[in-house]
Amino acid sequence: MGGGAREGAAAHRRRVGAHPHPHHTRAEGSPVIGLGQWEFGYVLHRIQPDPATSPSATADCLTEGCEWTSATHADADAVNAECLRHTGLNPQHDRFGRAFADVAVVHRMDPV
């Protein structure tokens, strides 16, 4: 998808609209600009974690019949440590479903 990196965050360009009737012109040859008619343009956006919130991570053991679930932590390394301890106590339990979530905020950048 149209995007790139800028200042360490994902950047996204989106089309903001197109003039739907390019053949409509005034008598002197200038384009008619009216309701519902737009020029082409792009707006640069950046998405990043919201600094006012904390991410969350958790894991579940995927071994059939095991109902072990880690505590929810803001740090994925703490969840990984719990998974390693669980496998240490249960050597056959070596697959985990991990989930990571955060709140992201999109900032509009200067027009290109």
N, CA and C atoms as a LAMMPS dump frame, in Angstrom:
ITEM: TIMESTEP
0
ITEM: NUMBER OF ATOMS
336
ITEM: BOX BOUNDS ff ff ff
-5.0000000000000000e+02 5.0000000000000000e+02
-5.0000000000000000e+02 5.0000000000000000e+02
-5.0000000000000000e+02 5.0000000000000000e+02
ITEM: ATOMS id mol type element x y z
1 1 1 N 0.843 -1.163 0
2 1 2 C 0 0 0
3 1 3 C 0.889 1.227 0
4 2 1 N 0.373 2.331 -0.53
5 2 2 C 1.188 3.532 -0.641
6 2 3 C 1.649 4 0.717
7 3 1 N 2.954 3.945 0.961
8 3 2 C 3.448 4.378 2.252
9 3 3 C 4.947 4.358 2.272
10 4 1 N 5.533 4.849 3.293
11 4 2 C 6.968 4.876 3.438
12 4 3 C 7.291 5.251 4.867
13 5 1 N 8.57 5.415 5.15
14 5 2 C 8.972 5.766 6.507
15 5 3 C 9.388 7.224 6.543
16 6 1 N 9.06 7.893 7.621
17 6 2 C 9.462 9.271 7.818
18 6 3 C 9.533 9.503 9.308
19 7 1 N 10.677 9.954 9.78
20 7 2 C 10.895 10.203 11.192
21 7 3 C 10.592 8.964 12.034
22 8 1 N 10.951 7.783 11.533
23 8 2 C 10.764 6.549 12.293
24 8 3 C 9.328 6.067 12.378
25 9 1 N 8.418 6.66 11.671
26 9 2 C 7.014 6.235 11.724
27 9 3 C 6.52 6.002 10.306
28 10 1 N 5.456 5.233 10.216
29 10 2 C 4.901 4.944 8.89
30 10 3 C 4.282 6.21 8.315
31 11 1 N 4.508 6.433 7.03
32 11 2 C 3.902 7.58 6.357
33 11 3 C 2.925 7.055 5.315
34 12 1 N 1.862 7.768 5.121
35 12 2 C 0.846 7.308 4.185
36 12 3 C 0.34 8.493 3.383
37 13 1 N 0.322 8.326 2.085
38 13 2 C -0.22 9.355 1.221
39 13 3 C -1.595 8.886 0.753
40 14 1 N -2.557 9.767 0.809
41 14 2 C -3.864 9.405 0.299
42 14 3 C -4.351 10.476 -0.668
43 15 1 N -5.069 10.028 -1.657
44 15 2 C -5.642 10.93 -2.632
45 15 3 C -6.833 11.633 -1.99
46 16 1 N -6.863 12.932 -2.066
47 16 2 C -7.947 13.67 -1.428
48 16 3 C -9.072 14.016 -2.382
49 17 1 N -8.944 13.724 -3.654
50 17 2 C -10.066 13.956 -4.556
51 17 3 C -9.595 14.289 -5.947
52 18 1 N -10.512 14.218 -6.886
53 18 2 C -10.2 14.544 -8.277
54 18 3 C -11.353 15.344 -8.856
55 19 1 N -11.025 16.247 -9.701
56 19 2 C -12.031 17.037 -10.419
57 19 3 C -12.836 16.062 -11.27
58 20 1 N -14.159 15.873 -11.015
59 20 2 C -14.92 14.829 -11.71
60 20 3 C -15.274 15.168 -13.147
61 21 1 N -15.241 16.427 -13.528
62 21 2 C -15.631 16.816 -14.878
63 21 3 C -14.571 17.711 -15.509
64 22 1 N -13.434 17.14 -15.913
65 22 2 C -12.354 17.975 -16.427
66 22 3 C -12.7 18.671 -17.741
67 23 1 N -13.745 18.218 -18.445
68 23 2 C -14.099 18.846 -19.709
69 23 3 C -14.972 20.095 -19.532
70 24 1 N -15.485 20.36 -18.316
71 24 2 C -16.283 21.558 -18.075
72 24 3 C -15.359 22.763 -17.982
73 25 1 N -15.55 23.712 -18.853
74 25 2 C -14.744 24.93 -18.816
75 25 3 C -15.633 26.136 -19.01
76 26 1 N -15.135 27.256 -18.582
77 26 2 C -15.827 28.511 -18.83
78 26 3 C -15.522 28.96 -20.247
79 27 1 N -16.243 29.981 -20.685
80 27 2 C -16.05 30.476 -22.05
81 27 3 C -14.623 30.933 -22.291
82 28 1 N -13.966 31.522 -21.258
83 28 2 C -12.602 31.999 -21.455
84 28 3 C -11.571 30.873 -21.34
85 29 1 N -12.031 29.631 -21.097
86 29 2 C -11.127 28.484 -21.082
87 29 3 C -10.633 28.071 -19.705
88 30 1 N -10.994 28.783 -18.639
89 30 2 C -10.546 28.375 -17.307
90 30 3 C -11.479 27.29 -16.77
91 31 1 N -10.975 26.367 -15.967
92 31 2 C -11.816 25.283 -15.471
93 31 3 C -12.915 25.79 -14.543
94 32 1 N -14.041 25.108 -14.56
95 32 2 C -15.136 25.4 -13.643
96 32 3 C -14.848 24.656 -12.352
97 33 1 N -14.805 25.368 -11.246
98 33 2 C -14.614 24.743 -9.939
99 33 3 C -15.882 25.017 -9.154
100 34 1 N -16.599 23.961 -8.781
101 34 2 C -17.857 24.126 -8.07
102 34 3 C -18.058 23.025 -7.066
103 35 1 N -19.264 22.928 -6.56
104 35 2 C -19.611 21.937 -5.562
105 35 3 C -19.306 20.528 -6.062
106 36 1 N -18.61 19.744 -5.268
107 36 2 C -18.311 18.363 -5.623
108 36 3 C -17.157 18.205 -6.589
109 37 1 N -16.451 19.269 -6.874
110 37 2 C -15.326 19.196 -7.8
111 37 3 C -14.041 19.49 -7.035
112 38 1 N -13.038 18.675 -7.237
113 38 2 C -11.805 18.756 -6.475
114 38 3 C -10.61 18.733 -7.401
115 39 1 N -9.511 19.256 -6.92
116 39 2 C -8.248 19.142 -7.63
117 39 3 C -7.507 17.946 -7.045
118 40 1 N -6.516 17.418 -7.782
119 40 2 C -5.703 16.328 -7.255
120 40 3 C -4.793 16.872 -6.163
121 41 1 N -4.536 16.05 -5.173
122 41 2 C -3.615 16.436 -4.114
123 41 3 C -3.337 15.254 -3.214
124 42 1 N -2.283 15.34 -2.464
125 42 2 C -1.91 14.297 -1.521
126 42 3 C -1.656 14.933 -0.174
127 43 1 N -2.009 14.205 0.881
128 43 2 C -1.749 14.651 2.229
129 43 3 C -0.915 13.568 2.897
130 44 1 N 0.198 13.958 3.479
131 44 2 C 1.098 13.026 4.143
132 44 3 C 0.637 12.844 5.588
133 45 1 N 0.528 11.59 6.002
134 45 2 C 0.133 11.26 7.366
135 45 3 C 1.195 10.384 8.007
136 46 1 N 1.269 10.44 9.326
137 46 2 C 2.175 9.588 10.093
138 46 3 C 1.353 8.915 11.177
139 47 1 N 1.551 7.595 11.347
140 47 2 C 0.867 6.859 12.413
141 47 3 C 1.918 6.385 13.401
142 48 1 N 1.603 6.523 14.683
143 48 2 C 2.552 6.116 15.721
144 48 3 C 1.774 5.766 16.986
145 49 1 N 2.414 5.06 17.928
146 49 2 C 1.727 4.751 19.184
147 49 3 C 1.332 6.038 19.909
148 50 1 N 0.16 6.028 20.512
149 50 2 C -0.297 7.178 21.281
150 50 3 C 0.512 7.242 22.577
151 51 1 N 1.279 8.326 22.794
152 51 2 C 2.12 8.393 23.996
153 51 3 C 1.322 8.504 25.293
154 52 1 N 0.035 8.803 25.209
155 52 2 C -0.797 8.909 26.411
156 52 3 C -1.31 7.552 26.881
157 53 1 N -1.015 6.49 26.137
158 53 2 C -1.496 5.158 26.493
159 53 3 C -0.322 4.186 26.592
160 54 1 N -0.586 3.027 27.16
161 54 2 C 0.426 1.978 27.255
162 54 3 C 0.007 0.8 26.377
163 55 1 N 0.969 0.161 25.711
164 55 2 C 0.634 -1.039 24.943
165 55 3 C 0.327 -2.189 25.901
166 56 1 N -0.261 -3.26 25.375
167 56 2 C -0.493 -4.444 26.195
168 56 3 C -0.098 -5.683 25.418
169 57 1 N 0.415 -6.658 26.151
170 57 2 C 0.829 -7.93 25.556
171 57 3 C 0.368 -9.051 26.471
172 58 1 N 0 -10.173 25.869
173 58 2 C -0.421 -11.352 26.613
174 58 3 C -0.155 -12.584 25.756
175 59 1 N -0.225 -13.764 26.355
176 59 2 C -0.004 -15.009 25.619
177 59 3 C -0.87 -16.111 26.201
178 60 1 N -1.231 -17.067 25.332
179 60 2 C -1.98 -18.256 25.728
180 60 3 C -1.211 -19.479 25.259
181 61 1 N -1.166 -20.522 26.081
182 61 2 C -0.556 -21.78 25.677
183 61 3 C -1.482 -22.45 24.662
184 62 1 N -0.903 -22.924 23.553
185 62 2 C -1.698 -23.552 22.497
186 62 3 C -1.729 -25.073 22.585
187 63 1 N -1.11 -25.638 23.634
188 63 2 C -1.152 -27.088 23.815
189 63 3 C -2.587 -27.504 24.137
190 64 1 N -3.067 -28.515 23.42
191 64 2 C -4.44 -28.967 23.596
192 64 3 C -4.72 -29.308 25.057
193 65 1 N -5.809 -28.746 25.567
194 65 2 C -6.212 -29.014 26.94
195 65 3 C -5.595 -28.083 27.971
196 66 1 N -4.597 -27.311 27.609
197 66 2 C -3.964 -26.39 28.561
198 66 3 C -4.697 -25.052 28.519
199 67 1 N -5.028 -24.542 29.667
200 67 2 C -5.746 -23.275 29.751
201 67 3 C -4.876 -22.159 30.311
202 68 1 N -3.534 -22.352 30.268
203 68 2 C -2.62 -21.34 30.811
204 68 3 C -2.658 -20.07 29.97
205 69 1 N -2.696 -18.948 30.665
206 69 2 C -2.639 -17.628 30.046
207 69 3 C -1.702 -16.761 30.873
208 70 1 N -0.859 -16.001 30.206
209 70 2 C 0.035 -15.103 30.931
210 70 3 C -0.759 -13.926 31.487
211 71 1 N -0.125 -13.212 32.378
212 71 2 C -0.686 -11.933 32.816
213 71 3 C -0.531 -10.943 31.667
214 72 1 N -1.297 -9.879 31.686
215 72 2 C -1.161 -8.821 30.685
216 72 3 C -0.103 -7.848 31.167
217 73 1 N 0.84 -7.541 30.276
218 73 2 C 1.944 -6.633 30.603
219 73 3 C 2.053 -5.549 29.54
220 74 1 N 2.637 -4.433 29.914
221 74 2 C 2.946 -3.376 28.942
222 74 3 C 4.215 -3.722 28.175
223 75 1 N 5.005 -4.652 28.697
224 75 2 C 6.286 -5.04 28.088
225 75 3 C 6.193 -6.472 27.553
226 76 1 N 6.411 -6.645 26.25
227 76 2 C 6.341 -7.98 25.643
228 76 3 C 7.4 -8.917 26.212
229 77 1 N 8.539 -8.393 26.655
230 77 2 C 9.584 -9.244 27.228
231 77 3 C 9.102 -9.944 28.5
232 78 1 N 8.26 -9.293 29.284
233 78 2 C 7.713 -9.922 30.49
234 78 3 C 6.801 -11.094 30.115
235 79 1 N 6.029 -10.945 29.043
236 79 2 C 5.178 -12.035 28.569
237 79 3 C 6.035 -13.187 28.069
238 80 1 N 7.092 -12.877 27.317
239 80 2 C 8.006 -13.918 26.836
240 80 3 C 8.622 -14.693 27.992
241 81 1 N 8.993 -13.992 29.055
242 81 2 C 9.579 -14.656 30.229
243 81 3 C 8.568 -15.617 30.865
244 82 1 N 7.305 -15.22 30.938
245 82 2 C 6.28 -16.113 31.479
246 82 3 C 6.106 -17.351 30.598
247 83 1 N 6.156 -17.174 29.273
248 83 2 C 6.055 -18.316 28.356
249 83 3 C 7.227 -19.275 28.569
250 84 1 N 8.417 -18.743 28.716
251 84 2 C 9.606 -19.589 28.942
252 84 3 C 9.479 -20.361 30.256
253 85 1 N 8.982 -19.7 31.31
254 85 2 C 8.776 -20.396 32.588
255 85 3 C 7.743 -21.512 32.444
256 86 1 N 6.651 -21.243 31.708
257 86 2 C 5.616 -22.258 31.521
258 86 3 C 6.182 -23.477 30.784
259 87 1 N 6.979 -23.229 29.742
260 87 2 C 7.597 -24.35 29.011
261 87 3 C 8.604 -25.073 29.892
262 88 1 N 9.32 -24.337 30.735
263 88 2 C 10.266 -24.971 31.663
264 88 3 C 9.58 -25.943 32.604
265 89 1 N 8.378 -25.608 33.044
266 89 2 C 7.613 -26.481 33.932
267 89 3 C 6.844 -27.556 33.175
268 90 1 N 6.585 -27.321 31.89
269 90 2 C 5.802 -28.236 31.048
270 90 3 C 6.495 -28.349 29.693
271 91 1 N 7.53 -29.184 29.576
272 91 2 C 8.361 -29.213 28.369
273 91 3 C 7.613 -29.437 27.049
274 92 1 N 6.46 -30.077 27.084
275 92 2 C 5.7 -30.308 25.847
276 92 3 C 4.885 -29.08 25.42
277 93 1 N 4.808 -28.09 26.287
278 93 2 C 4.026 -26.878 26.005
279 93 3 C 4.97 -25.827 25.41
280 94 1 N 5.112 -25.885 24.095
281 94 2 C 6.126 -25.036 23.458
282 94 3 C 5.567 -24.116 22.369
283 95 1 N 4.252 -23.982 22.307
284 95 2 C 3.64 -23.084 21.314
285 95 3 C 2.668 -22.155 22.038
286 96 1 N 2.765 -20.866 21.689
287 96 2 C 1.959 -19.855 22.363
288 96 3 C 1.326 -18.915 21.344
289 97 1 N 0.105 -18.54 21.616
290 97 2 C -0.542 -17.483 20.84
291 97 3 C -0.3 -16.18 21.586
292 98 1 N 0.44 -15.281 20.965
293 98 2 C 0.744 -14.008 21.617
294 98 3 C -0.081 -12.9 20.97
295 99 1 N -0.496 -11.952 21.783
296 99 2 C -1.28 -10.819 21.287
297 99 3 C -0.652 -9.531 21.798
298 100 1 N -0.522 -8.588 20.897
299 100 2 C 0.031 -7.28 21.218
300 100 3 C -0.964 -6.236 20.751
301 101 1 N -1.242 -5.273 21.578
302 101 2 C -2.192 -4.223 21.202
303 101 3 C -1.699 -2.882 21.711
304 102 1 N -1.989 -1.853 20.942
305 102 2 C -1.728 -0.503 21.388
306 102 3 C -2.743 0.427 20.738
307 103 1 N -2.75 1.645 21.186
308 103 2 C -3.591 2.668 20.595
309 103 3 C -2.681 3.522 19.721
310 104 1 N -3.09 3.724 18.486
311 104 2 C -2.286 4.515 17.56
312 104 3 C -2.988 5.831 17.274
313 105 1 N -2.192 6.825 16.968
314 105 2 C -2.717 8.135 16.617
315 105 3 C -2.133 8.53 15.26
316 106 1 N -2.961 9.122 14.409
317 106 2 C -2.536 9.547 13.079
318 106 3 C -2.39 11.066 13.091
319 107 1 N -1.246 11.538 12.64
320 107 2 C -0.969 12.977 12.556
321 107 3 C -0.916 13.381 11.084
322 108 1 N -1.605 14.447 10.751
323 108 2 C -1.532 14.979 9.392
324 108 3 C -0.282 15.827 9.295
325 109 1 N 0.503 15.575 8.248
326 109 2 C 1.738 16.296 8.001
327 109 3 C 1.438 17.45 7.03
328 110 1 N 2.427 18.258 6.746
329 110 2 C 2.26 19.341 5.777
330 110 3 C 1.937 18.769 4.411
331 111 1 N 1.082 19.45 3.636
332 111 2 C 0.796 18.974 2.274
333 111 3 C 2.073 18.913 1.432
334 112 1 N 2.106 17.925 0.547
335 112 2 C 3.272 17.739 -0.323
336 112 3 C 3.144 18.65 -1.501
